[in-house]
Amino acid sequence: MSEKLPLYGGQAVIEGVMMRGTQSVAIAMRAPDDEIVIHNEPLGSLYRSKVIKIPFLRGVIALWDALGLGIRALTISANLQTGDDEKLEGPALYLTLAISLAFGIGLFFLLPALVGQLSENYLGISNWWSNLLEGLVRLALLVGYIWIIGLTPDIKRVFSYHGAEHKTINAFEAGDELTPENVSTHSLEHPRCGTAFLLTLVLLSVLFFSFLGPLPLGWRLLSRIIMIPVLAGVAYEYIRWTANHLDSKFVRIIIKPNLALQHLTTREPSLDMLEVSIAAFNSMRWHEEAKIAADVPIRV
């Protein structure tokens, strides 16, 4: 039986890629002078604790992890590009993050719920149909938002680095040597992608919110916020299960929508982008193995 590979993850940042293991995280970025700058940080013990192994709860932790680490990585990469004079930090950073989070929750959860409630009140449709309409509006907003921002040149480059991250992890999991030329031959799709997580969360929301039945507007809006951690836990377990059963024809069929949506958030990377992604992955792996080796007691 072949050795089970670690489940590494990553994220595109501005002119770079973040790679995360269980011991450390590495962010490799192409600086304005064309040099590759690498930032490394150790991960806390939470990532190796028993808590992270608890089904459904680990999904909530994974969501928090993606938000916290992802925002930090994006901030580091943005500050590298702008320089010391325009660094985003302190109160300005926290205010920006709060506004962005509120905008995301309002656009993708509260606005569709409001549309569903208004359709129920003024069109006379049943609660089941209003929940279905809410889910379709949420899905349309998600796809439309990704498509629109993907038209801008800066986001196109971020999506290319996202493609580089996928290709690098796919190449590692295939056992190939990590060179830009080798990595470039691998797929842009990956079953554990955050885009797949978002689509699964949106589709699950239709089912979960239908079980809540008719609610006054205030409770309906509040329930959408409260249920986010629950949906995240279930979506994470679904993504994890499908990623572990790719040898099943049934699983390969049901994940096709998730893989298809990734074509909106990835672009073919150039070889120099792949070089950055590989640098992030190798640095993360080196620090992972060094930390593991340091924690193993020497027997004499």
URNORMO-V905898 format. One record per residue. RES is the residue in one small letter. PSI is psi in radians with two decimals (999 if undefined). Layout:
# URNORMO-V905898
RES_PSI ; RES_PSI
This chain:
# URNORMO-V905898
m_2.32 ; s_2.64 ; e_2.40 ; k_2.24 ; l_2.61 ; p_2.60 ; l_1.46 ; y_2.65 ; g_3.07 ; g_-3.08 ; q_2.51 ; a_2.50 ; v_-3.02 ; i_2.02 ; e_0.65 ; g_-2.98 ; v_2.43 ; m_2.35 ; m_2.33 ; r_2.34 ; g_-2.53 ; t_-0.26 ; q_-0.55 ; s_2.90 ; v_2.46 ; a_2.40 ; i_2.03 ; a_2.31 ; m_2.53 ; r_1.93 ; a_2.86 ; p_-0.45 ; d_0.16 ; d_0.02 ; e_2.66 ; i_2.10 ; v_2.31 ; i_2.26 ; h_2.22 ; n_2.51 ; e_2.49 ; p_2.60 ; l_2.64 ; g_2.94 ; s_-0.29 ; l_-0.63 ; y_-0.20 ; r_0.14 ; s_2.97 ; k_-0.44 ; v_-0.68 ; i_-0.16 ; k_-0.05 ; i_2.07 ; p_2.54 ; f_-0.84 ; l_-0.67 ; r_-0.42 ; g_-0.70 ; v_-0.73 ; i_-0.69 ; a_-0.68 ; l_-0.78 ; w_-0.69 ; d_-0.80 ; a_-0.68 ; l_-0.90 ; g_-0.96 ; l_-0.69 ; g_-0.77 ; i_-0.72 ; r_-0.76 ; a_-0.74 ; l_-0.67 ; t_-0.77 ; i_-0.77 ; s_-0.65 ; a_-0.73 ; n_-0.56 ; l_-0.66 ; q_-0.61 ; t_-0.43 ; g_3.08 ; d_-0.52 ; d_-0.40 ; e_0.47 ; k_2.45 ; l_1.95 ; e_3.00 ; g_-2.58 ; p_-0.63 ; a_-0.69 ; l_-0.83 ; y_-0.63 ; l_-0.74 ; t_-0.75 ; l_-0.73 ; a_-0.74 ; i_-0.73 ; s_-0.74 ; l_-0.77 ; a_-0.69 ; f_-0.77 ; g_-0.80 ; i_-0.73 ; g_-0.76 ; l_-0.78 ; f_-0.24 ; f_-0.84 ; l_-0.74 ; l_-0.83 ; p_-0.63 ; a_-0.67 ; l_-0.73 ; v_-0.74 ; g_-0.75 ; q_-0.75 ; l_-0.63 ; s_-0.58 ; e_-0.70 ; n_-0.71 ; y_-0.37 ; l_-0.19 ; g_0.34 ; i_2.83 ; s_2.89 ; n_-0.66 ; w_-0.78 ; w_-0.61 ; s_-0.61 ; n_-0.66 ; l_-0.75 ; l_-0.74 ; e_-0.79 ; g_-0.70 ; l_-0.67 ; v_-0.74 ; r_-0.77 ; l_-0.75 ; a_-0.68 ; l_-0.72 ; l_-0.90 ; v_-0.75 ; g_-0.72 ; y_-0.81 ; i_-0.73 ; w_-0.77 ; i_-0.84 ; i_-0.44 ; g_-0.15 ; l_-0.29 ; t_2.49 ; p_-0.73 ; d_-0.74 ; i_-0.57 ; k_-0.71 ; r_-0.69 ; v_-0.74 ; f_-0.55 ; s_-0.70 ; y_-0.54 ; h_-0.75 ; g_-0.67 ; a_-0.69 ; e_-0.81 ; h_-0.83 ; k_-0.67 ; t_-0.80 ; i_-0.69 ; n_-0.71 ; a_-0.74 ; f_-0.81 ; e_-0.38 ; a_-0.13 ; g_0.30 ; d_2.68 ; e_2.37 ; l_1.47 ; t_2.66 ; p_-0.68 ; e_-0.74 ; n_-0.80 ; v_-0.57 ; s_-0.36 ; t_-0.15 ; h_2.95 ; s_2.62 ; l_-0.30 ; e_2.57 ; h_2.32 ; p_-0.34 ; r_0.29 ; c_2.57 ; g_-0.49 ; t_-0.71 ; a_-0.68 ; f_-0.78 ; l_-0.76 ; l_-0.75 ; t_-0.73 ; l_-0.75 ; v_-0.78 ; l_-0.66 ; l_-0.53 ; s_-0.58 ; v_-0.81 ; l_-0.84 ; f_-0.79 ; f_-0.43 ; s_-0.57 ; f_-0.34 ; l_-0.35 ; g_-3.04 ; p_2.39 ; l_2.59 ; p_2.76 ; l_-0.81 ; g_-0.80 ; w_-0.58 ; r_-0.79 ; l_-0.74 ; l_-0.70 ; s_-0.57 ; r_-0.59 ; i_-0.77 ; i_-0.60 ; m_-0.14 ; i_-0.84 ; p_-0.64 ; v_-0.82 ; l_-0.68 ; a_-0.73 ; g_-0.77 ; v_-0.74 ; a_-0.72 ; y_-0.77 ; e_-0.64 ; y_-0.83 ; i_-0.74 ; r_-0.75 ; w_-0.81 ; t_-0.67 ; a_-0.48 ; n_-0.05 ; h_0.70 ; l_-0.20 ; d_-0.16 ; s_2.27 ; k_-0.66 ; f_-0.79 ; v_-0.73 ; r_-0.49 ; i_-0.79 ; i_-0.30 ; i_-0.02 ; k_-0.73 ; p_-0.70 ; n_-0.76 ; l_-0.65 ; a_-0.70 ; l_-0.46 ; q_-0.33 ; h_-0.27 ; l_-0.46 ; t_0.09 ; t_2.64 ; r_2.78 ; e_2.16 ; p_2.72 ; s_2.94 ; l_-0.59 ; d_-0.50 ; m_-0.73 ; l_-0.60 ; e_-0.72 ; v_-0.79 ; s_-0.75 ; i_-0.68 ; a_-0.72 ; a_-0.78 ; f_-0.81 ; n_-0.67 ; s_-0.76 ; m_-0.79 ; r_-0.72 ; w_-0.80 ; h_-0.61 ; e_-0.90 ; e_-0.63 ; a_-0.70 ; k_-0.72 ; i_-0.76 ; a_-0.65 ; a_-0.50 ; d_-0.23 ; v_2.09 ; p_2.49 ; i_2.18 ; r_2.36 ; v_999
